[in-house]
Amino acid sequence: MKENNPKPKKRWKKILLFLILCTIFFYLYIRYLEPNWLTIQEQAIYDENLPFSFDGLKITHFSDILYGETIQEKNVSKLVTKINELNSDIVLFTGDLLNDRYELKEQDITLLKENLKKIHANIKKYAIIGDNDASNKALYLEILTASDFLVLDNQNDLLYHEGNDPILFIGTSSIIEQLINIENAQYRENEPVTSYYTIWLSHEPTIINQNITPNLIFAGHTLKGLTSLPFKGYLLNQKEINEFTGNQYQKKDTKMYISNGIGTYKFPIRFLNPPTIHFYRLYKN
């Protein structure tokens, strides 16, 4: 008579336990670790058309805080500290401070005003309106204005700095929410926008498909898909996101840079795609 061998059963139990532990760790990582792992990504931008007075300009770009899901008070405080460590000349926020899945309380509003106001820029801070901000536009404008950001709501701003040749900043509001008005955004009473070196702020990167010709575009919205899974692709798989799954694009002479975002939306996870502050240095040569 053959004796039963208990070893295969024990081996399978160990394998099963190992898989369970790996699954638990993976979930904890994508849900609680990486969404809080704020990083800084640095990059140089070279453009011979840049005015001499802006050579070496330092720009910090961040987007999609989407407060209330994975971003809370401690995250905002850390975000402000890291941005200020960069000592940037220009700070750009490309929308979606709010989250339509979370209703801000009075203490949240106070917290955001106090913290965002602490963000320092040597020259100026700009912001635009994202699709999640559109549902409570008045509150968004209240918070950003109180925080000393100039919100370009289909508007432009001519910026001079230590010279006679300015940069024109243009900001358009959410395309998805049909708040965009390119004609208003480009309106200059006495001269065309093509007279200036132009930096365009748009929440959605699909702005590059419009009939515009800025030198640079800074956009957000995609969150870089949050994560990319084998055979699944990006979790945020809306059409307007799948077209732009990277950070950098070029169309003719226009370069576009897309933020990874800070928060999360619908899926409170990140994998191989931590929340990111983007830091650029602009050089003429």
C-alpha positions in Angstrom: 0.0 0.0 0.0 1.3 3.5 -1.0 1.4 6.3 1.6 -0.2 9.7 0.8 2.5 12.3 0.3 1.5 15.5 2.1 4.3 17.6 0.5 2.5 18.7 -2.7 -0.4 20.0 -0.6 1.9 22.0 1.6 3.7 23.3 -1.4 0.5 24.6 -2.9 -0.5 26.2 0.4 2.8 28.1 0.4 2.4 29.2 -3.2 -1.2 30.3 -2.5 -0.1 32.2 0.7 2.7 33.9 -1.3 0.3 35.0 -4.1 -2.2 36.4 -1.5 0.6 38.3 0.2 1.9 39.6 -3.1 -1.7 40.7 -4.1 -2.1 42.5 -0.7 1.2 44.3 -1.0 0.5 45.3 -4.7 -2.8 46.8 -3.7 -1.3 48.7 -0.7 1.4 50.0 -3.0 -0.8 51.3 -5.8 -3.5 52.6 -3.4 -1.5 54.1 -0.6 2.2 54.3 -1.5 2.7 55.5 -5.0 -0.3 58.0 -5.0 1.6 59.8 -2.2 5.1 59.5 -3.7 5.4 63.0 -5.1 8.3 63.4 -7.6 9.9 66.2 -9.5 10.7 65.8 -13.2 13.2 68.3 -14.7 13.7 69.1 -18.4 15.3 71.8 -20.5 13.5 73.3 -23.4 15.5 74.9 -26.2 13.9 77.4 -28.5 15.8 80.0 -30.6 12.7 82.1 -30.8 12.7 82.7 -27.0 13.3 86.4 -26.2 16.8 87.0 -24.8 15.3 88.5 -21.6 13.7 85.2 -20.8 16.7 83.0 -21.5 17.1 80.6 -18.5 13.4 81.1 -17.4 12.4 78.6 -14.8 8.8 77.2 -15.1 7.0 74.9 -12.7 4.0 73.1 -14.1 1.5 71.1 -12.1 -2.0 69.9 -12.7 -5.0 67.9 -11.6 -4.9 68.1 -7.8 -8.5 66.7 -7.8 -8.7 67.4 -4.1 -10.5 65.0 -1.8 -9.8 61.5 -3.3 -6.1 60.7 -2.7 -5.1 64.3 -2.1 -5.7 65.7 1.3 -4.2 68.4 3.6 -0.8 66.8 4.1 -0.4 66.2 0.3 -1.2 69.9 -0.5 1.3 71.1 2.1 4.0 68.8 0.7 3.2 69.9 -2.8 3.6 73.6 -1.9 6.9 72.9 -0.1 8.4 71.0 -3.1 7.3 73.7 -5.6 8.8 76.5 -3.5 12.1 74.6 -3.2 12.4 75.0 -7.0 12.4 78.8 -6.8 10.7 79.2 -10.1 10.1 82.3 -12.1 6.7 81.2 -13.4 4.3 78.7 -11.8 1.6 77.2 -14.0 -1.5 75.2 -12.8 -3.5 73.7 -15.7 -6.7 73.0 -13.9 -8.8 70.4 -12.0 -8.2 71.6 -8.5 -11.8 70.4 -7.7 -13.1 66.9 -7.9 -16.8 66.5 -8.9 -16.8 63.3 -6.8 -16.0 65.3 -3.6 -17.8 68.3 -2.1 -15.4 70.8 -0.5 -16.1 71.7 3.1 -15.4 75.2 4.5 -12.3 73.9 6.2 -11.1 72.5 2.8 -11.7 75.8 1.1 -9.7 77.6 3.8 -6.9 75.1 3.7 -6.6 75.4 -0.1 -6.5 79.1 -0.1 -3.9 79.3 2.7 -1.6 76.7 1.1 -1.9 77.7 -2.6 -1.2 81.3 -1.6 2.1 80.2 -0.1 3.3 79.0 -3.6 6.0 81.4 -4.6 6.9 82.6 -8.1 9.6 85.1 -8.8 7.5 86.7 -11.6 3.9 85.3 -11.8 1.5 82.5 -11.2 -1.0 81.5 -13.8 -4.0 79.0 -13.8 -6.8 77.9 -16.1 -10.1 76.1 -15.6 -10.4 72.3 -15.9 -13.4 70.2 -16.6 -13.9 69.3 -13.0 -13.6 72.9 -12.0 -16.4 73.9 -14.4 -19.2 72.5 -12.2 -18.3 75.0 -9.4 -16.5 77.7 -11.4 -17.2 80.5 -9.0 -15.6 78.6 -6.1 -12.6 77.7 -8.2 -12.1 81.3 -9.2 -12.5 82.3 -5.5 -9.8 79.9 -4.3 -7.3 80.6 -7.1 -7.8 84.4 -7.0 -7.3 84.4 -3.2 -4.1 82.4 -3.8 -2.7 85.1 -6.1 -3.0 83.1 -9.3 -4.0 85.0 -12.4 -6.7 82.7 -13.9 -6.8 83.0 -17.7 -10.4 82.2 -18.6 -10.1 82.4 -22.4 -7.8 85.4 -21.9 -4.2 86.4 -22.5 -1.5 88.2 -20.5 1.5 90.0 -21.9 4.5 89.5 -19.6 7.6 91.7 -19.6 10.7 90.9 -17.7 14.0 92.7 -17.8 13.7 93.6 -21.5 11.5 95.0 -24.3 10.4 91.6 -25.8 7.6 90.1 -23.8 6.0 86.6 -23.7 2.3 86.2 -24.3 0.6 83.7 -22.0 -2.8 82.5 -23.4 -5.2 80.4 -21.3 -8.3 78.6 -22.5 -10.9 76.9 -20.4 -12.1 73.3 -20.5 -12.7 71.9 -24.0 -14.8 69.0 -22.7 -17.2 71.3 -20.9 -17.4 73.5 -24.0 -16.0 76.5 -22.1 -13.3 77.2 -24.6 -13.3 80.4 -26.7 -10.2 80.5 -28.8 -11.2 83.8 -30.5 -11.5 85.6 -27.1 -8.3 84.0 -25.8 -6.2 85.3 -28.7 -7.8 88.7 -29.0 -5.4 91.6 -28.9 -6.7 95.0 -29.8 -3.9 96.3 -31.9 -1.7 93.4 -32.9 -1.9 89.7 -33.7 -0.8 87.1 -31.2 1.8 85.9 -33.7 3.7 89.0 -32.9 4.9 87.4 -29.7 6.6 84.4 -28.3 3.5 82.5 -27.0 2.9 80.0 -24.2 -0.6 78.4 -24.3 -2.2 76.8 -21.2 -4.9 74.3 -21.8 -6.4 71.7 -19.5 -7.0 69.1 -22.3 -4.1 68.3 -24.6 -6.5 68.1 -27.6 -6.0 71.9 -27.9 -3.0 71.0 -30.1 -5.5 69.8 -32.8 -7.0 73.3 -33.0 -5.9 75.9 -35.5 -3.4 77.6 -33.2 0.3 78.1 -33.5 1.9 78.9 -30.1 5.5 78.1 -29.4 4.7 76.1 -26.3 1.6 74.4 -24.8 1.3 73.2 -21.3 -1.6 70.8 -20.6 -2.9 68.3 -18.0 -6.1 66.2 -17.7 -4.7 62.8 -18.8 -3.0 61.9 -15.5 -0.9 59.8 -17.9 -3.6 57.2 -17.5 -2.8 56.6 -13.8 -1.4 53.2 -14.7 -0.9 51.0 -17.7 -1.7 47.3 -17.3 -0.7 44.4 -19.6 -3.3 43.7 -22.3 -5.5 46.4 -20.6 -3.9 49.7 -21.4 -4.6 52.9 -19.6 -7.4 52.8 -17.0 -8.5 56.3 -18.0 -9.2 55.2 -21.6 -11.4 58.1 -22.8 -10.8 58.9 -26.4 -9.2 62.2 -25.7 -6.7 60.6 -23.3 -5.7 57.6 -25.4 -4.5 60.0 -28.1 -2.0 61.5 -25.6 -0.4 58.8 -23.4 3.0 60.5 -23.1 4.4 63.7 -21.7 5.7 65.5 -24.9 4.3 66.1 -28.4 5.2 68.3 -31.3 3.0 69.6 -34.2 5.0 71.6 -36.7 6.7 74.3 -34.6 4.6 73.9 -31.5 5.8 71.8 -28.6 3.4 70.5 -26.0 4.2 69.2 -22.5 1.6 67.2 -20.5 1.6 66.9 -16.8 1.3 63.5 -15.0 -1.0 65.2 -12.5 -1.0 65.2 -8.7 -4.2 63.4 -7.7 -6.4 60.6 -9.0 -9.8 60.3 -10.5 -12.4 57.5 -10.3 -9.5 55.0 -9.7 -7.7 56.0 -6.5 -4.5 54.3 -7.6 -1.2 54.9 -9.4 1.3 52.4 -10.8 4.7 53.3 -12.4 3.3 56.8 -12.7 3.8 58.8 -9.4 2.2 62.2 -8.9 4.6 64.7 -10.5 5.7 68.3 -10.5 7.3 69.3 -13.8 10.2 71.7 -13.7 11.4 73.3 -17.0 14.2 75.6 -17.9 13.8 77.6 -21.1 16.9 78.4 -23.1 17.4 80.3 -26.3 20.4 78.3 -27.5 
